[in-house]
Amino acid sequence: MTAPVRVLVCDDQALIRTGFATIIDAQPDLEVVGECGDGRAAVELAGRLHPDVVVMDVRMPILDGIGATRLLAGAGVAHPVKVLVVTTFNLDEYVYEALRAGASGFLLKDAPPAQLLHGIRTVATGAALLAPEVTRQLVGRYAARIRPAGDGANDIPLTPRELEVLRLIADGLSNSEIAATLVISQETVKTYVSRILTKLDLRDRVQAVVYAYRSGLVT
């Protein structure tokens, strides 16, 4: 029998934290191993409990979710933990910065329980969780405000086909949808995605989306 996915829930609102924990613990393939109300506690608990996924709020006391995510999953972390950020809709720049800090995905706090569970399972497998409609509004709008001057797209070290695939990733398309759009096989899409991540030194599709907006490739 496969061991359940170990989850640490971090949110400064006790009611939300308890609600998440109750929903997660009711699943046979998921297990809540800890709860906390601030980012510093999340980092300390993660070091002791070794969760597979941390469900992370953004605005918290002592250390916010962005800072905690950077310590748990950021560049240079020896043993990064998968972080799923759960936030309210109006925190554009916080979500963007959390993704840059190393989060594997994000959800809105008003998402139905099934989406939370799907998000945890998705992130636990090593995949990135992207909600296309939210990605375009949150990441796109904030990235546009901090995009460097000039046409950064000209400096991207990708082939025309890889650029095409990156644009489709940024639009929130899955590998199967990209394959159908470009009339190529899913295996070929996987190869392109792997090359894109390697060439741009990115960890996953979430970082690819942020990169596409940040570079001006997608607006």
Contacts in CASP RR format, 6 or more apart in sequence:
PFRMAT RR
TARGET T0000
AUTHOR 0000-0000-0000
METHOD contacts of the structure
MODEL  1
MTAPVRVLVCDDQALIRTGFATIIDAQPDLEVVGECGDGRAAVELAGRLH
PDVVVMDVRMPILDGIGATRLLAGAGVAHPVKVLVVTTFNLDEYVYEALR
AGASGFLLKDAPPAQLLHGIRTVATGAALLAPEVTRQLVGRYAARIRPAG
DGANDIPLTPRELEVLRLIADGLSNSEIAATLVISQETVKTYVSRILTKL
DLRDRVQAVVYAYRSGLVT
2 29 0 8 1.000
4 27 0 8 1.000
4 28 0 8 1.000
4 29 0 8 1.000
4 30 0 8 1.000
4 31 0 8 1.000
5 29 0 8 1.000
5 30 0 8 1.000
5 31 0 8 1.000
5 52 0 8 1.000
5 53 0 8 1.000
5 120 0 8 1.000
5 121 0 8 1.000
5 124 0 8 1.000
6 31 0 8 1.000
6 33 0 8 1.000
6 49 0 8 1.000
6 50 0 8 1.000
6 51 0 8 1.000
6 52 0 8 1.000
6 53 0 8 1.000
7 24 0 8 1.000
7 30 0 8 1.000
7 31 0 8 1.000
7 32 0 8 1.000
7 33 0 8 1.000
7 34 0 8 1.000
7 51 0 8 1.000
7 52 0 8 1.000
7 53 0 8 1.000
7 54 0 8 1.000
7 55 0 8 1.000
7 120 0 8 1.000
8 32 0 8 1.000
8 33 0 8 1.000
8 34 0 8 1.000
8 35 0 8 1.000
8 36 0 8 1.000
8 42 0 8 1.000
8 45 0 8 1.000
8 46 0 8 1.000
8 49 0 8 1.000
8 51 0 8 1.000
8 53 0 8 1.000
8 54 0 8 1.000
8 55 0 8 1.000
9 17 0 8 1.000
9 20 0 8 1.000
9 21 0 8 1.000
9 24 0 8 1.000
9 32 0 8 1.000
9 34 0 8 1.000
9 35 0 8 1.000
9 36 0 8 1.000
9 54 0 8 1.000
9 55 0 8 1.000
10 17 0 8 1.000
10 35 0 8 1.000
10 36 0 8 1.000
10 37 0 8 1.000
10 38 0 8 1.000
10 39 0 8 1.000
10 41 0 8 1.000
10 42 0 8 1.000
10 54 0 8 1.000
10 55 0 8 1.000
10 56 0 8 1.000
10 57 0 8 1.000
10 60 0 8 1.000
10 65 0 8 1.000
10 68 0 8 1.000
11 17 0 8 1.000
11 20 0 8 1.000
11 37 0 8 1.000
11 55 0 8 1.000
11 57 0 8 1.000
11 60 0 8 1.000
11 86 0 8 1.000
12 37 0 8 1.000
12 38 0 8 1.000
12 57 0 8 1.000
12 59 0 8 1.000
12 60 0 8 1.000
12 61 0 8 1.000
13 57 0 8 1.000
16 57 0 8 1.000
16 109 0 8 1.000
17 35 0 8 1.000
17 37 0 8 1.000
18 35 0 8 1.000
20 55 0 8 1.000
20 86 0 8 1.000
20 116 0 8 1.000
21 32 0 8 1.000
21 34 0 8 1.000
21 35 0 8 1.000
23 113 0 8 1.000
23 116 0 8 1.000
23 117 0 8 1.000
24 30 0 8 1.000
24 31 0 8 1.000
24 32 0 8 1.000
24 55 0 8 1.000
24 116 0 8 1.000
24 117 0 8 1.000
24 120 0 8 1.000
25 31 0 8 1.000
25 32 0 8 1.000
27 117 0 8 1.000
29 121 0 8 1.000
30 117 0 8 1.000
30 120 0 8 1.000
30 121 0 8 1.000
33 49 0 8 1.000
33 51 0 8 1.000
34 45 0 8 1.000
34 49 0 8 1.000
34 51 0 8 1.000
36 42 0 8 1.000
36 45 0 8 1.000
37 57 0 8 1.000
37 60 0 8 1.000
37 61 0 8 1.000
38 60 0 8 1.000
38 61 0 8 1.000
38 62 0 8 1.000
38 63 0 8 1.000
39 56 0 8 1.000
39 60 0 8 1.000
39 62 0 8 1.000
39 63 0 8 1.000
39 64 0 8 1.000
39 65 0 8 1.000
39 67 0 8 1.000
39 68 0 8 1.000
40 62 0 8 1.000
40 63 0 8 1.000
40 68 0 8 1.000
41 62 0 8 1.000
42 54 0 8 1.000
42 56 0 8 1.000
42 63 0 8 1.000
42 65 0 8 1.000
42 68 0 8 1.000
42 72 0 8 1.000
43 63 0 8 1.000
43 68 0 8 1.000
43 71 0 8 1.000
43 72 0 8 1.000
45 51 0 8 1.000
46 54 0 8 1.000
46 72 0 8 1.000
46 81 0 8 1.000
51 81 0 8 1.000
52 81 0 8 1.000
52 82 0 8 1.000
52 124 0 8 1.000
53 81 0 8 1.000
53 82 0 8 1.000
53 83 0 8 1.000
53 84 0 8 1.000
53 120 0 8 1.000
53 123 0 8 1.000
53 124 0 8 1.000
54 72 0 8 1.000
54 81 0 8 1.000
54 82 0 8 1.000
54 83 0 8 1.000
54 84 0 8 1.000
55 84 0 8 1.000
55 86 0 8 1.000
55 116 0 8 1.000
55 120 0 8 1.000
56 65 0 8 1.000
56 68 0 8 1.000
56 69 0 8 1.000
56 83 0 8 1.000
56 84 0 8 1.000
56 85 0 8 1.000
56 86 0 8 1.000
56 98 0 8 1.000
56 103 0 8 1.000
57 65 0 8 1.000
57 85 0 8 1.000
57 86 0 8 1.000
57 87 0 8 1.000
58 64 0 8 1.000
58 65 0 8 1.000
58 66 0 8 1.000
58 85 0 8 1.000
58 87 0 8 1.000
58 91 0 8 1.000
58 94 0 8 1.000
58 95 0 8 1.000
58 98 0 8 1.000
59 65 0 8 1.000
59 91 0 8 1.000
59 94 0 8 1.000
60 68 0 8 1.000
64 94 0 8 1.000
65 85 0 8 1.000
65 98 0 8 1.000
66 94 0 8 1.000
66 97 0 8 1.000
66 98 0 8 1.000
66 101 0 8 1.000
67 101 0 8 1.000
69 83 0 8 1.000
69 85 0 8 1.000
69 98 0 8 1.000
69 101 0 8 1.000
69 102 0 8 1.000
69 103 0 8 1.000
70 101 0 8 1.000
70 102 0 8 1.000
71 77 0 8 1.000
72 80 0 8 1.000
72 81 0 8 1.000
72 83 0 8 1.000
73 80 0 8 1.000
73 81 0 8 1.000
73 82 0 8 1.000
73 83 0 8 1.000
73 101 0 8 1.000
73 102 0 8 1.000
73 103 0 8 1.000
73 104 0 8 1.000
74 80 0 8 1.000
74 101 0 8 1.000
74 102 0 8 1.000
75 102 0 8 1.000
80 102 0 8 1.000
82 104 0 8 1.000
82 123 0 8 1.000
82 124 0 8 1.000
82 126 0 8 1.000
83 98 0 8 1.000
83 102 0 8 1.000
83 103 0 8 1.000
83 104 0 8 1.000
83 105 0 8 1.000
83 123 0 8 1.000
84 103 0 8 1.000
84 104 0 8 1.000
84 105 0 8 1.000
84 106 0 8 1.000
84 107 0 8 1.000
84 119 0 8 1.000
84 120 0 8 1.000
84 123 0 8 1.000
84 129 0 8 1.000
85 95 0 8 1.000
85 98 0 8 1.000
85 99 0 8 1.000
85 103 0 8 1.000
85 105 0 8 1.000
85 106 0 8 1.000
85 107 0 8 1.000
86 106 0 8 1.000
86 107 0 8 1.000
86 108 0 8 1.000
86 109 0 8 1.000
86 111 0 8 1.000
86 116 0 8 1.000
87 94 0 8 1.000
87 95 0 8 1.000
87 98 0 8 1.000
87 106 0 8 1.000
87 107 0 8 1.000
87 108 0 8 1.000
87 109 0 8 1.000
88 108 0 8 1.000
88 109 0 8 1.000
88 110 0 8 1.000
89 108 0 8 1.000
89 110 0 8 1.000
89 134 0 8 1.000
89 138 0 8 1.000
92 137 0 8 1.000
92 138 0 8 1.000
92 141 0 8 1.000
92 142 0 8 1.000
93 142 0 8 1.000
95 106 0 8 1.000
95 138 0 8 1.000
95 139 0 8 1.000
95 142 0 8 1.000
96 138 0 8 1.000
96 139 0 8 1.000
96 140 0 8 1.000
96 142 0 8 1.000
96 143 0 8 1.000
96 210 0 8 1.000
98 106 0 8 1.000
99 105 0 8 1.000
99 106 0 8 1.000
99 139 0 8 1.000
99 206 0 8 1.000
99 207 0 8 1.000
99 209 0 8 1.000
99 210 0 8 1.000
100 207 0 8 1.000
100 210 0 8 1.000
102 203 0 8 1.000
102 206 0 8 1.000
102 207 0 8 1.000
103 206 0 8 1.000
104 123 0 8 1.000
104 126 0 8 1.000
104 127 0 8 1.000
104 128 0 8 1.000
104 129 0 8 1.000
104 204 0 8 1.000
104 206 0 8 1.000
105 119 0 8 1.000
105 123 0 8 1.000
105 128 0 8 1.000
105 129 0 8 1.000
105 130 0 8 1.000
105 206 0 8 1.000
106 129 0 8 1.000
106 131 0 8 1.000
106 134 0 8 1.000
106 138 0 8 1.000
107 115 0 8 1.000
107 116 0 8 1.000
107 119 0 8 1.000
107 129 0 8 1.000
107 131 0 8 1.000
108 131 0 8 1.000
108 134 0 8 1.000
119 129 0 8 1.000
122 128 0 8 1.000
122 129 0 8 1.000
123 129 0 8 1.000
126 204 0 8 1.000
127 204 0 8 1.000
127 205 0 8 1.000
128 204 0 8 1.000
128 205 0 8 1.000
128 206 0 8 1.000
128 207 0 8 1.000
129 206 0 8 1.000
130 172 0 8 1.000
130 205 0 8 1.000
130 206 0 8 1.000
130 209 0 8 1.000
132 171 0 8 1.000
132 172 0 8 1.000
132 173 0 8 1.000
135 170 0 8 1.000
135 172 0 8 1.000
135 209 0 8 1.000
136 171 0 8 1.000
139 209 0 8 1.000
139 210 0 8 1.000
139 213 0 8 1.000
140 213 0 8 1.000
140 218 0 8 1.000
140 219 0 8 1.000
143 210 0 8 1.000
143 213 0 8 1.000
143 214 0 8 1.000
143 216 0 8 1.000
144 213 0 8 1.000
144 219 0 8 1.000
146 214 0 8 1.000
147 213 0 8 1.000
147 214 0 8 1.000
147 215 0 8 1.000
147 216 0 8 1.000
151 216 0 8 1.000
152 215 0 8 1.000
152 216 0 8 1.000
152 217 0 8 1.000
153 163 0 8 1.000
153 215 0 8 1.000
153 216 0 8 1.000
153 217 0 8 1.000
155 215 0 8 1.000
156 163 0 8 1.000
156 166 0 8 1.000
156 200 0 8 1.000
156 215 0 8 1.000
156 217 0 8 1.000
157 199 0 8 1.000
157 200 0 8 1.000
158 166 0 8 1.000
158 196 0 8 1.000
158 199 0 8 1.000
158 200 0 8 1.000
161 192 0 8 1.000
162 192 0 8 1.000
162 195 0 8 1.000
162 196 0 8 1.000
162 199 0 8 1.000
163 217 0 8 1.000
164 182 0 8 1.000
165 178 0 8 1.000
165 182 0 8 1.000
165 189 0 8 1.000
165 192 0 8 1.000
165 193 0 8 1.000
165 196 0 8 1.000
166 196 0 8 1.000
166 208 0 8 1.000
166 211 0 8 1.000
166 212 0 8 1.000
166 217 0 8 1.000
167 212 0 8 1.000
167 217 0 8 1.000
167 218 0 8 1.000
168 177 0 8 1.000
168 178 0 8 1.000
168 181 0 8 1.000
168 182 0 8 1.000
169 178 0 8 1.000
169 193 0 8 1.000
169 196 0 8 1.000
169 205 0 8 1.000
169 208 0 8 1.000
169 209 0 8 1.000
169 212 0 8 1.000
170 208 0 8 1.000
170 209 0 8 1.000
170 212 0 8 1.000
170 213 0 8 1.000
170 217 0 8 1.000
170 218 0 8 1.000
171 218 0 8 1.000
172 209 0 8 1.000
173 181 0 8 1.000
175 186 0 8 1.000
175 189 0 8 1.000
175 190 0 8 1.000
175 193 0 8 1.000
176 186 0 8 1.000
178 189 0 8 1.000
179 185 0 8 1.000
179 186 0 8 1.000
179 188 0 8 1.000
179 189 0 8 1.000
182 189 0 8 1.000
193 205 0 8 1.000
193 208 0 8 1.000
196 202 0 8 1.000
196 208 0 8 1.000
197 203 0 8 1.000
197 204 0 8 1.000
197 207 0 8 1.000
197 208 0 8 1.000
200 208 0 8 1.000
200 211 0 8 1.000
202 208 0 8 1.000
202 211 0 8 1.000
211 217 0 8 1.000
212 218 0 8 1.000
213 219 0 8 1.000
END
